[in-house]
Amino acid sequence: MIQYAGWLGGYEIVLIVVVVLLLFGGKKIPELAKGLGKGIREFKTATEDSDLAKDIKDVASEVNDLKKDAQKLDPRNITKSTKSSDPKK
């Protein structure tokens, strides 16, 4: 039989389908499937939003670090060092 997720086989799936049919009836199954699909979509969206927010925080932190490094630089020192290392002199 086909194996699903390593522990859920074909017989188990058939048993689950039979139990669901007995509990909810044939008319409720489409509504349950629709609700389950909607819940999965919302979960995926929330997960993606969470990852995006984390990425934005990481980028903002890197930008702030670069800004601090740039503020530490003194343009006068940069020009002095380039003039002293100029091979034409």
Secondary structure, DSSP 8 states (H G I E B T S, - for coil): --EETTTEEHHHHHHHHHHHHHHH-TTTHHHHHHHHHHHHHHHHHHHHHHHHHHHHHHHHHHHHHHHHHHHH--HHHHHHHHHHT-TT-
